[in-house]
């Protein structure tokens, strides 16, 4: 393999990386139970579309939800919008940002390394609710590009927006099968937000070690 390029920019997944989706589900459990069928249909529709490209991926997701719920596509899209904008996102708080993430972002800013969000889904409203709306060079959604992870499109777009080749991009995520594989497909480097103990608190130290060349990036 050719030697790795120095890291010139960093992208972050959002759901499960900047905040814990499992913990958020527990907080919202009474509100989620009436929408359980929708949540399961959405999850299944997204899984079925991973690895595929589509001109209008949001419509494909809505179509997948509609088939599973036995409703029209417009109704499926409206239900999903209501769930996200009226239930999931308004309940997010700055206190839900995972330990170590704030310090990791501050480390990058102190070193002058540009950063981006490279999420599967729209991220701006979630970032604002988490108190993380500022400091990003770009906020990108794979769904808007028509290619969910593990396809590399969103990371290639992130590298372009951050002004570096994909080989100089480090992507931080929580899932090897989506974030890690997307990084590998794009030719970028990958760092799991969780350490071997399942903690994010060590992220600033692990990130600094990579930036300083004291560690080798993780392989998906």
N, C-alpha and C positions, 0 to 999 in steps of 0.2 A: 504494500500500500504506500502511496506517496505520503510524505510527512504532512501532518495536520497544519493548516494555516493558523496563525495567531487569531484568537477570538477578537472580533472587531465590533460585534453587536450581539444582543441577546433578545430572544423572543420568549414569551410565556403563554402557555395554555391558560385558560381561565377557570372553568368549572372543575373542581377537584384539585386545582393547583394553587390558585390564589385564595380559595376558600373551600371548605370541606362540604361536598354535596350531601354526603350521608348524614352529617350532623344537622344540616339545614332541613333535610327531610324529617328528622326527628322533631325539630322545633316546630315544624308546620304540620305534624301528623294529623291533628284533628281537621285541618283544612284540606289535607291531601286525600283523605279517605273518600270523600264524595267524588273526587276526580281521578280515582285510581284507574278506572278503565281508560281514560284519556291518557294518563301518564304511561301506562303499559303500551298502549297503541303507538304513542309517540316514540317510545324507546325502541319498539320493534321496527317501526318505519325507518328510523335512523340507522339501526343495525343493518337493515336490508339494503340500504343505499351506500354503505361504506364500500369504497373501491370502485364506485361507478361515477361517471360524469354526466351532468344534465344541464341543459340550458337554463332551466328554472327549477332549481333543487328545492326551494321552499314549496313550490306547487307539488312537486313529487312527494315531499314529506306529508303535505296535507292530504294528497291522494291516498297515501299509505294509511294514514290515520282514518280517513273516511271509509276505506274498505274494511278495516278492522272493527269500526264502530257501527257500520251500516248507516252512515249519514252522508250528506252531500259534501263535496270538497270545501265549499264556502263555509259551511257550518263547522267543519273540522278545523279550518284555519281560524275561525272566530273563537272557537273553544280554546285552541292553543294560545292565541293571543291573550284571551282573558286570564288563563292560568298563569302565564308568564308575567303579564303586566299588572295584574290585580292581586296575585297571590305570591308567586315566587320572588320576584324582584323587589317589591315593596318591603318584604321582610328582611332583606339583607341589610347588614349594619357594618360600620368600620370595625367593630369588635369581632366580626366573624373572619377577618383576614387571618390566615394561618400564621402561627409563630415563625419568625425568621424572615417572612416575606418582605416586611417593611424595611428591615435592615439590608436585605439583599438588593432591593431597589435603590436604597440610599448608597450602597457600595458602588453600584453601576454609575449612578449619577456623579458621585465623587470622582470616579475615574474617567468621566466623560464618554462612557460607552452608551450609545443610543439603544433604546429598548422599544419593543413592540408587543402587542397582544396578538396572538395567532390562535384564535378559538374556532371551534366548529360552528358556533352560532353567534348571533349579534351580541356584542359585548358592552357597548357604550353605557347602557342604562345600568347594567350590573356593576360596572366599574364605578359609576357615580354613586350608587347606593353603598358600595364598599368604602367610599372615600378615596378611591384610587384613580380618579378621573384625569389627573394631570401627569405630565412627564413622559407620555408615550409619543414616540415619533410617528407611530401608525397603530391603528386598531383595526384588525382584519378578521373577517368571518369566512371560514371555508365554505359555508353554505351559500353565501353571496357569490362566491367564485365558481359554484357549481361542482365542487369536489371536496367531500369530507375527508378528513384524515382516515386512513393512512396515506391517501394520495398526497403528493408533495406540494400541490399548487399553492396552498396558503403560506407555507414556509418559503417557497421560492418568491412569492409576492412580498413576504416580510423582509427577506434579504435585499430585494430590490429597493423597497421603501427605506431601509436602513443604510443603503449605500455600500453594501458589501457583497462579495460572492457568497453563495450558499455555504461553501467550505469554511468561511470565516464566521458563520452564524452558529451560536449555541442556542438550542431550544430547551426550555425547562418545562417539563410536563409530569403528569402523574400516571400515565398508562403507556407501557411499552408497546402494546399492540396498536395504538393509534399515534400518540406523540412520538414514541421511539421509532416506529416503522416509517412514519412520515419524515422524520429527520434523516433517517438512513436513505430513503428514496430521494430526498432533495440534495443529499451530499452534505448535510449539516451535521453538527455535533449535538449530542443529547445528554441531558442531566436530569435524572429523576428527582422530583421535588422531595420525595421521601427517602430517608436514609435506611440503613439496614434494620433499624429499630422501628421503622414506620413513623418517624418524626420529621417535621420540617424545620425544627429549631436549628439544626446544623447547616441549613442551606447557605447562609452567608460564608461560613468557613469553607465549605466544600466549593462554593463558587469562587472564592478568592484563591483557593489552591489551584483550580483550573486556570484562572486568569494569569496566575504567576508561574504556570508551568510546573507546579509541584505535584500535579495529579494528572492522570490520563482520563479522558472523558469516558463516561459509561457507554457501553454498547447496548442497543435495544435487544 
